[in-house]
Amino acid sequence: MTAADKTQDFQLARSLIEGSPLATLVKDLWQRVRIDWSFATDHLAAAFRTQRQLGSHERRFAAETLYGMIRNLRRIDEALARGGYRKGSGAPDDLRLAAYLVLEAGAPADDAARRYPDVDWNAVRTIDDALRSERDVTRRIALRWSLPDWLAALLVDDLGAADAEALAEALNQRAPMTVRANRLVGDREALAAALASEGIETEPGRFAADALHVIGRTNLFGLNAFRKGAFEAQDEGSQLIAELVAPPPRGLVVDYCAGAGGKTLAIAAALGGRGRVVACDVHKNKLTELKRRAKRAGVTNAQSVRLDEEGWAPPLERLRGGADRVLVDAPCTGIGALRRNPEARWRLTPADLQRLPVQQLEICERALDLVAPGGRLIYATCTVTSVENRNVVDKLTTVHPELETVTAREIWGAERAEPVTDPSGTFLELFPHRHGTDGFFAAVLRRRK
């Protein structure tokens, strides 16, 4: 961020405390999101379509402020409580906004004090110092990094206190902007050069062969390189899952829970436009988006199949027992992607951890019908919980003894697998605080011949 950007952010922060029109917009967005903790991205897009008078800097600041309030809700409320505000079940939105701006946007506490003199703003400003002395690690994590108590406890149980706290901190940061070079257009070096010609600085990813991290803020989707299909926005961890599929030359791959097709397009590119990728999903709108993306990327070896609510469709009958690879990127809690969807933490409940593993196992069993003898089922999630990851794999292999585990080390070799897998080199395990990616898990299971 340039000095001019910082100055403008500082001025905007002060104006929001004073109650500017932009503050009204942010509070309106906050109230809309909080109704059901729906996707903030959708509300921002709708608001910006009508607020055309806003400049790009104001839009960015409004978006960052909204996401920041979502990420810091419990921390804000705890800071205000320690500052003497204890009315009702929570602070008013304008007071929460002021507290956020003081804590995260550099707004002077004196500005907030002039408008809200009954709050001890020094206590608000120093909330992190107070929370560091909290001896109950679960409570400290939940308040400092604004997680539900049950989720903080789950992370501590799964990972231990130190790792859980580091993960919670990482999940509360902005996600990096990462792109995948589309090999059908050019390799990573060619993409880096193309982006540099448009004034975009990048650096290679640490793990995925086609990953580039974009440095700074920019609208990637307005670039010539994007219009030419040279890249897709995709987290480096997601790219690694696509690489773990490792389709054989001219092979048949089924992406069983394809969504909008990020991994479908990566797999199709890895096949060099040969072979066949069948992308399946129950949501028509996602498959429509996949088709648009495939056209832009020059992908000609992918087709889409809409599944019914039971997870099947007539075209799949012809594929029974014939797929070389079946990727199940299963519906999950999405805890590993909280950097991108921070509001999800407030939608989740402990009941989801009872419901989802059952659904995940059922989806895997349906998808298994498509796997050829000697073919592989790749089970993947964007979460970090053992109940959705290893436990599901254990249950699946117990129920289906014809499945055997293929280690990531066997697919990639020990040197490449070691930094991104569990200590045995078996499963892909990625964590934001260790790898800088979103949190992902993947297991590869081969159907014995």
Residue pairs with C-beta under 8 A, 6 or more apart in sequence:
1 9
1 217
5 57
8 57
8 61
9 61
9 105
9 106
10 105
10 106
10 107
12 22
12 57
12 58
12 61
12 105
13 101
13 105
13 106
13 107
14 107
14 108
14 111
15 22
15 23
16 22
16 23
16 26
16 65
16 97
16 98
16 101
16 107
17 23
17 97
17 98
17 101
17 107
17 111
17 112
17 115
18 111
18 115
19 94
22 54
22 58
22 61
22 62
23 94
23 97
25 47
25 51
25 62
26 62
26 65
26 66
26 69
26 97
27 93
27 94
27 97
28 47
29 40
29 43
29 44
29 47
29 62
29 66
30 66
30 69
30 93
30 96
30 97
31 93
32 38
32 43
33 40
33 43
33 66
33 70
33 343
36 347
37 343
37 344
37 346
37 347
38 343
39 341
39 343
40 66
40 67
40 70
40 342
40 343
44 62
44 63
44 66
48 54
48 59
54 62
60 217
64 174
65 97
65 100
65 101
65 105
67 174
67 342
68 100
68 104
68 105
69 76
69 96
69 97
69 100
70 342
70 343
70 346
71 146
71 172
71 342
72 100
72 103
72 104
72 146
72 172
73 96
73 146
73 346
74 142
74 143
74 146
74 147
75 103
75 127
75 131
75 143
75 144
75 145
75 146
76 91
76 96
76 99
76 100
76 103
76 146
77 90
77 91
77 96
78 127
78 131
78 143
79 99
79 103
79 123
79 124
79 127
80 91
80 95
80 96
80 99
80 119
80 124
82 120
82 123
82 124
82 127
82 130
83 119
83 120
83 121
83 122
83 123
83 124
84 118
84 119
84 120
84 123
85 91
85 95
85 118
85 119
90 96
91 99
95 116
95 119
98 107
98 112
98 115
98 116
99 112
99 124
101 107
101 112
102 108
102 109
102 112
102 121
102 124
102 125
103 124
103 125
103 127
109 121
109 122
109 124
109 125
110 121
112 119
112 121
112 124
113 119
113 121
123 130
128 144
131 140
131 143
131 144
132 140
132 144
134 140
134 143
134 144
137 156
137 161
137 164
137 165
138 149
138 152
138 153
138 156
139 149
139 152
140 165
141 147
141 152
141 155
141 156
141 164
141 165
141 168
142 148
142 149
142 151
142 152
144 168
144 169
145 152
145 165
145 168
145 169
145 171
145 172
146 172
146 345
147 155
147 168
147 345
148 345
148 346
148 348
150 350
151 335
151 345
151 348
152 164
152 168
154 353
154 385
155 164
155 167
155 168
155 384
156 164
158 164
158 384
158 385
158 386
159 167
159 384
163 431
163 433
166 433
167 384
167 431
167 432
167 433
167 439
169 433
170 339
170 431
170 432
170 433
171 335
171 338
171 339
171 432
171 439
172 338
172 339
172 342
173 339
173 432
174 339
175 235
175 339
175 340
175 438
176 213
176 214
176 436
177 213
177 214
177 220
177 233
178 205
178 211
178 212
178 213
178 214
178 233
178 234
178 235
178 236
178 239
179 191
179 202
179 211
179 212
179 214
179 220
179 231
179 232
179 233
179 234
180 208
180 210
180 211
180 212
180 231
180 232
180 233
180 234
180 239
180 266
181 187
181 188
181 190
181 191
181 210
181 211
181 212
181 230
181 231
182 191
182 210
182 229
182 230
182 231
182 232
182 265
182 269
182 297
182 298
183 210
183 269
183 270
183 272
184 229
184 268
184 269
184 272
184 273
184 297
184 298
184 299
185 191
185 228
185 229
185 230
185 297
185 298
186 194
186 230
187 210
188 204
188 209
188 210
188 211
188 212
190 230
191 202
191 212
191 225
191 230
191 231
192 202
192 204
192 212
194 224
194 225
194 230
195 201
195 202
195 212
195 214
195 223
195 225
195 231
196 202
198 223
198 224
198 225
200 214
200 216
200 218
200 220
200 223
201 214
201 215
201 216
202 212
202 213
202 214
202 215
203 212
203 213
203 215
204 211
204 212
204 213
205 211
205 212
205 213
205 236
205 239
206 236
206 419
206 435
206 436
207 236
207 240
207 419
207 420
207 435
207 437
208 236
208 239
208 240
208 243
209 239
209 243
210 239
210 266
211 234
211 236
211 239
212 231
213 236
214 220
220 226
220 231
220 233
221 233
225 231
227 296
229 296
229 297
229 298
232 262
232 265
232 266
232 293
232 297
234 262
234 266
235 337
235 340
235 437
235 438
236 435
236 436
236 437
237 336
237 382
237 430
237 435
237 437
237 438
237 439
237 440
238 262
238 263
238 266
238 382
238 438
238 440
239 266
240 420
240 428
240 430
240 437
240 440
240 442
241 263
241 327
241 329
241 378
241 380
241 428
241 440
241 442
242 262
242 263
242 266
242 267
242 270
243 266
243 270
243 412
244 378
244 380
244 408
244 411
244 412
244 428
244 442
244 444
245 253
245 263
245 267
245 270
245 325
245 327
245 376
245 378
246 325
246 411
247 253
247 267
247 270
247 271
247 275
247 324
247 325
248 275
248 324
248 325
249 271
249 274
249 275
250 271
250 274
250 275
251 271
251 275
251 276
251 324
251 325
252 275
252 276
252 278
252 319
252 322
252 323
252 324
252 325
253 267
253 271
253 275
253 276
253 277
253 278
253 323
253 324
253 325
253 326
253 327
254 277
254 278
254 280
254 316
254 319
254 323
254 325
254 326
254 327
254 367
254 370
255 261
255 263
255 264
255 267
255 277
255 278
255 279
255 280
255 327
255 329
256 280
256 311
256 326
256 327
256 328
256 329
256 363
256 366
256 367
256 370
257 280
257 281
257 327
257 328
257 329
257 330
257 331
257 363
258 264
258 279
258 280
258 281
258 286
258 287
258 290
258 304
258 329
259 281
259 283
259 286
259 290
259 329
260 286
260 289
260 290
260 293
261 279
261 286
261 287
261 289
261 290
261 293
261 294
261 302
261 304
263 327
263 329
264 277
264 279
264 290
264 294
264 302
265 290
265 293
265 294
265 297
265 299
265 302
267 277
267 327
268 277
268 294
268 297
268 299
268 301
268 302
269 297
269 299
271 277
271 301
273 298
273 299
273 300
273 301
274 301
275 301
276 301
276 302
276 303
277 301
277 302
277 303
278 302
278 303
278 304
278 305
278 315
278 316
278 319
278 323
279 287
279 290
279 302
279 303
279 304
279 305
280 304
280 305
280 306
280 307
280 313
280 316
281 287
281 290
281 304
281 306
281 307
282 306
282 307
282 308
282 309
282 311
284 306
287 304
287 306
290 302
290 304
291 304
294 302
305 313
305 315
305 316
306 313
307 313
310 366
311 362
311 363
311 366
311 367
312 366
316 370
319 370
320 369
320 370
321 369
321 370
321 371
321 372
321 373
322 370
322 372
323 370
323 371
323 372
323 375
324 372
324 375
324 376
325 375
325 376
325 378
326 367
326 368
326 370
326 371
326 375
326 376
326 377
326 378
327 378
327 380
328 363
328 364
328 367
328 377
328 378
328 379
328 380
329 380
329 381
329 382
330 359
330 360
330 363
330 364
330 379
330 380
330 381
330 388
330 392
331 356
331 359
331 360
331 363
332 356
332 360
332 381
332 382
332 383
332 388
333 344
333 348
333 352
333 353
333 356
333 383
333 385
333 388
334 341
334 344
334 382
334 383
335 344
335 345
335 348
335 382
335 383
335 384
335 385
335 439
336 381
336 382
336 383
336 384
336 430
336 431
336 432
336 438
336 439
336 440
336 441
337 344
337 382
337 438
337 439
338 344
338 345
339 432
339 438
340 438
353 385
353 387
353 388
356 388
357 387
357 388
357 391
357 392
357 395
360 379
360 381
360 388
360 392
361 392
361 395
361 396
361 399
364 377
364 379
364 392
364 396
365 396
365 399
365 400
367 377
368 377
368 400
368 403
368 447
371 377
371 447
372 447
373 447
373 448
373 449
374 446
374 447
374 448
374 449
375 446
375 447
376 406
376 444
376 445
376 446
376 447
377 403
377 444
377 445
377 446
377 447
378 442
378 443
378 444
378 445
379 392
379 393
379 396
379 442
379 443
379 445
380 428
380 440
380 441
380 442
380 443
381 388
381 389
381 440
381 441
381 442
382 438
382 439
382 440
383 389
383 439
383 441
384 431
384 439
384 441
388 441
389 427
389 441
389 443
390 427
390 441
390 443
393 405
393 427
393 443
393 445
396 403
396 445
397 403
397 404
397 405
397 445
402 447
402 448
403 445
403 446
403 447
403 448
404 445
404 446
404 448
405 426
405 443
405 444
405 445
405 446
406 444
406 445
406 446
407 417
407 421
407 424
407 425
407 426
407 444
408 417
408 420
408 421
408 425
408 426
408 427
408 428
408 442
408 444
409 417
409 418
409 421
409 425
409 426
411 417
411 444
414 425
417 425
418 425
419 435
420 428
420 429
420 430
420 435
421 427
421 428
421 429
422 429
426 443
427 441
427 442
427 443
428 440
428 441
428 442
428 443
429 440
429 441
430 437
430 438
430 439
430 440
430 441
431 437
431 439
432 438
432 439
